[in-house]
Each structure stands twice: as structure tokens, then as C-alpha cells.
């Protein structure tokens, strides 16, 4: 369904990907700016869209988002796109951004499950298409991003931490912002948004989690490549040497030979390393 807007602004509609709707009273009514931003958030909890809807239904909460993605990858709507949600601690940003709360781990780096991230990609593609956008941009520098005026066919990503002293959307999502922009833009140009078996360009989404792998590890190989996915056919994005340490938060994938590749953080790099070359730090 489309809604009338101010003169010169596109008619706004809601996503057909929505599986659950519970409209929140927490919004400012009609936007005063056309949509040209998308702001993904981390919920800080692996919760359902129904639970998130209940949170935003409370007036005392004083918060909301246009959409939410539950831990199972289903999409909910809490504030219609035509209206400004209360999500990023910035009236200026919320007036022009579609805000999306995403189920995540409750501790650093606030990782999204694979199904949640895939749903986020699909939702961003849908938002861009309905708003006449052909590109989704990520500019990591806050000042440059907020001063950039997107062209008529561009959408830009923004994050909550730019407007308030918060971790949101978490380091995991911050490390995936460029990948999100690339996958959405590729889909808008007629390509596939799926990470699939891609060996270059995008970080493979972790499909498995085991808390027993959530540890600090020491590297025992002379030089260990950090790769974009589980397997040696994936591009190397960094190297870690013997005796250095990496941190895993429990996420991993398995390659075609059954070898486990852990998703690790090494400094500012997030990628995959073979578990065969790691020892736990007690």
C-alpha cells in the first residue's frame, strides 16, 4: 500500500517481506525528508519479532524502529515507512532513514546469525527498489558520510554510534557494512545478493555456532591466512603469525573436507581461520 507524501517526495510504501506487524505508538508521524538512508541496529539479544514488537508497544520505552528482524530471520514492522521512528537518537537521521533492529548476540561483538544477515540484505534491497535507488553506499568516515548528499538513485548506510555513545550496531555489523552495501548494490543491478560459495569480495556468513568454540586461541602455524570464508579457495584478507592470538565468539563454518574454520577477530580484521592451526588459551 502506498501513502501520499509532501510535494516532490516519492509515495512511500511498506515492505512485502514483513511477516508480522505490531505498530508502535512511538513515532513522530509523517517524515519531513525523503528516504535516502538505512540504519541497521543490533537488538543485543537473540529475540523474536513478537518480543521486539512488545518492547516497542510500550509508550514508556520511548523507542521504536521501522522494521525488526528476529533471531529466526523473520521480518516485522513496527513503524510504517512513511513515519519517522525513534531509533538512532537523531531526529535528523530518523527523518530520512529506514531503521532496522536486528537480533544479535547479547555480548561483544553482537554477532548476527546467518539468517538474520541474509534477511537484512533482502530487506535493504526491497527498501532501495521501492524508493527508486540503484546503489547502497557505505562511507566509514562519520563526517564524510553525514555530509554526503546521496544522488537521486543512491541510498547511504548510517549507524547509531554516530549520534550517541553506543556500541550499536556492534563490531560484527560494523565489519559487515561494506559487504552489505556491495551485496545490496549487486542485487539492485540484477545480480544475486547471496554470499553462496563466493570466494572473493564478501565475508561468508557463519551458519553455525558452538559456545565451546568461544575462546581466545594462539596460532601454532608459522603464518596463518585469515580468509573470507571456510576453505583455502577463499581470498586471504590478512595474516597472523606463530604465537599471536585471535578471538572466536563461537561462530564457524565447515569446508568441503569437514574441517572447521572459526570466525575470528584479529585486531580490526574479522575472517576465517582453520581450527587445525589453533590451540586454546587456558
C-alpha positions in Angstrom: 0.0 0.0 0.0 1.3 3.5 -0.9 0.8 6.7 1.0 0.6 10.3 -0.1 3.6 12.5 0.8 4.8 16.1 0.6 5.1 17.5 -2.8 8.3 16.4 -4.5 8.7 13.3 -2.4 8.0 9.7 -3.6 5.0 7.9 -2.4 6.1 5.6 0.4 5.1 2.0 0.9 5.9 -0.8 3.3 7.8 -4.0 2.6 6.0 -7.1 1.3 8.7 -9.1 3.2 7.0 -8.4 6.5 5.7 -11.5 8.3 4.4 -9.8 11.5 3.1 -6.3 12.2 2.6 -4.6 15.6 2.5 -0.8 15.2 4.2 1.1 17.9 2.8 4.4 19.3 6.4 5.7 19.5 6.9 7.7 16.3 6.7 11.3 15.2 4.2 10.9 12.3 5.0 11.7 8.7 8.6 12.2 7.7 9.9 15.6 6.8 12.6 14.3 4.5 12.6 11.7 1.7 14.1 8.3 2.4 17.8 8.2 1.5 19.4 6.4 4.4 19.2 2.9 6.0 20.3 2.4 9.6 20.8 -1.2 10.8 20.9 -1.7 14.6 21.7 -4.6 16.9 19.0 -5.6 19.4 21.5 -7.0 21.9 19.6 -10.3 22.3 18.5 -13.2 20.1 14.8 -12.4 20.4 11.8 -12.9 18.2 10.0 -10.2 16.2 7.0 -10.7 18.5 9.1 -9.9 21.6 10.6 -6.9 19.8 7.1 -5.7 18.9 6.1 -6.0 22.6 9.1 -3.9 23.6 8.2 -1.1 21.2 4.5 -1.3 22.1 5.2 0.3 25.4 5.0 4.2 25.4 7.3 4.3 28.4 10.0 2.7 26.3 10.2 5.8 24.1 11.8 3.9 21.3 10.9 2.1 18.0 12.2 1.1 14.6 10.5 0.8 11.2 11.4 -2.8 10.9 12.9 -5.6 13.0 14.5 -9.0 12.2 14.0 -11.8 14.7 16.5 -14.5 15.5 14.8 -16.8 13.0 15.2 -14.3 10.2 11.6 -13.3 10.0 10.9 -9.6 9.4 8.5 -7.5 11.5 7.2 -3.9 11.0 6.6 -1.6 14.0 6.5 1.9 12.4 5.4 2.4 8.8 8.0 3.7 6.4 6.0 6.9 5.9 6.6 7.7 9.5 9.7 8.7 11.5 10.7 6.1 14.0 12.6 6.8 17.3 15.7 4.8 16.8 19.0 6.5 16.3 19.0 9.3 18.9 18.9 11.7 16.0 15.8 13.4 14.6 17.7 14.5 11.5 18.8 10.9 10.8 15.5 9.2 11.7 13.5 11.6 9.4 15.4 10.2 6.4 16.4 6.7 7.4 14.6 3.4 7.4 15.6 1.9 10.7 16.0 -1.8 11.2 16.6 -3.6 14.6 18.3 -7.0 14.1 18.5 -9.8 16.6 22.1 -10.3 17.7 24.2 -11.9 20.4 24.0 -10.0 23.8 27.7 -9.6 24.1 30.5 -8.1 22.0 30.8 -8.2 19.0 27.0 -8.6 18.9 27.0 -11.1 16.1 24.1 -11.6 13.8 23.0 -15.2 12.8 23.3 -16.0 9.1 19.6 -16.0 8.6 19.3 -12.5 10.2 22.0 -11.1 8.0 20.6 -12.6 4.8 17.1 -11.1 5.7 18.8 -7.7 6.3 20.3 -7.9 2.8 16.9 -8.8 1.3 15.1 -6.1 3.2 17.6 -3.4 2.2 17.3 -4.5 -1.5 13.5 -4.2 -1.2 13.7 -0.8 0.5 16.0 0.5 -2.2 13.9 -0.7 -5.0 10.7 0.8 -3.7 12.4 4.1 -3.1 13.9 4.2 -6.6 17.5 3.6 -5.5 20.1 1.7 -7.6 23.0 1.8 -5.2 23.6 1.4 -1.4 26.7 3.2 -0.2 28.9 2.7 2.9 31.2 5.5 3.9 33.1 4.5 7.0 34.1 8.1 7.9 31.3 9.6 10.0 32.0 13.2 9.0 32.2 12.3 5.3 29.1 10.1 5.5 26.9 12.6 7.2 27.9 15.5 5.0 27.3 13.4 1.8 24.1 14.2 -0.1 23.1 11.0 -1.9 22.3 11.3 -5.6 18.7 10.6 -6.6 19.4 6.9 -7.2 21.6 6.4 -4.1 20.9 5.2 -0.6 23.5 5.5 2.2 24.1 3.5 5.4 24.3 5.2 8.8 24.8 3.8 12.3 23.5 4.7 15.8 27.0 5.1 17.3 27.5 8.2 15.1 24.8 10.0 17.1 25.2 8.7 20.6 27.9 7.0 22.7 26.8 3.4 22.0 28.3 0.3 20.5 25.3 -0.2 18.2 25.2 -1.8 15.7 28.2 -3.8 17.2 31.6 -4.6 15.8 30.2 -7.6 13.9 27.9 -5.5 11.9 30.4 -2.7 11.5 32.7 -5.2 9.9 29.9 -6.2 7.5 28.7 -2.8 6.5 30.8 -2.7 3.3 29.7 -6.2 2.4 26.1 -5.3 3.0 26.4 -2.3 0.6 28.1 -4.4 -2.0 25.6 -7.3 -1.9 22.6 -5.0 -2.0 24.0 -2.9 -4.9 24.8 -6.1 -6.8 21.3 -7.3 -6.3 19.9 -4.0 -7.5 21.9 -4.3 -10.7 20.4 -7.7 -11.4 23.0 -9.9 -9.7 22.5 -12.3 -6.7 22.6 -10.9 -3.2 23.6 -14.3 -1.8 27.1 -14.9 -0.4 26.7 -18.5 -1.6 30.1 -20.0 -2.5 31.7 -16.7 -3.4 35.5 -16.9 -2.9 36.3 -13.2 -3.3 34.9 -9.9 -2.2 32.4 -10.7 0.6 32.8 -12.3 4.0 31.0 -15.6 4.1 28.1 -15.6 6.7 28.7 -18.0 9.5 25.9 -20.7 9.6 26.9 -22.5 12.8 27.6 -21.6 16.4 29.0 -23.6 19.3 29.7 -21.9 22.6 32.6 -24.2 23.4 34.5 -22.5 20.5 34.0 -19.1 22.0 37.6 -18.7 23.3 40.9 -17.0 22.8 43.3 -19.0 20.7 47.1 -19.0 20.0 48.3 -19.6 16.4 50.6 -22.5 16.0 51.3 -22.3 12.3 54.3 -20.3 11.1 51.9 -18.0 9.1 48.1 -18.4 9.1 45.9 -16.8 6.5 42.7 -15.1 7.6 40.2 -15.8 4.8 36.8 -14.5 3.7 35.3 -18.0 4.2 35.8 -21.6 5.2 38.4 -23.0 2.9 41.6 -22.3 1.1 39.8 -21.3 -2.0 38.6 -18.1 -0.3 40.6 -14.9 -0.6 43.1 -14.1 2.2 42.4 -10.8 3.9 45.2 -10.9 6.4 47.8 -13.0 8.1 48.6 -13.9 11.7 51.9 -15.4 12.7 53.0 -18.1 15.2 52.4 -17.2 18.8 49.9 -14.4 18.1 46.3 -14.5 19.4 42.8 -14.4 17.8 39.4 -14.4 19.4 36.4 -16.5 18.4 32.9 -15.8 19.6 31.6 -19.3 18.8 30.7 -18.9 15.1 32.2 -21.2 12.4 31.6 -22.9 9.1 32.9 -26.2 7.8 34.7 -26.7 4.4 34.1 -29.4 1.9 36.6 -31.7 3.7 34.8 -31.4 7.0 37.4 -29.0 8.5 36.1 -26.4 10.9 37.0 -22.8 10.2 36.4 -20.4 13.0 35.2 -16.9 12.6 37.8 -14.8 14.5 38.8 -11.3 15.2 42.4 -10.2 14.9 42.7 -6.5 15.5 40.3 -4.9 13.2 40.1 -7.9 10.9 37.2 -10.4 11.0 37.6 -13.6 9.0 38.0 -17.3 9.0 41.0 -19.4 10.1 41.3 -23.2 10.2 40.8 -24.6 13.7 43.6 -27.1 12.9 46.2 -24.4 13.5 44.9 -23.0 16.8 45.3 -24.0 20.4 43.1 -22.8 23.2 44.5 -20.3 25.7 43.7 -21.5 29.1 
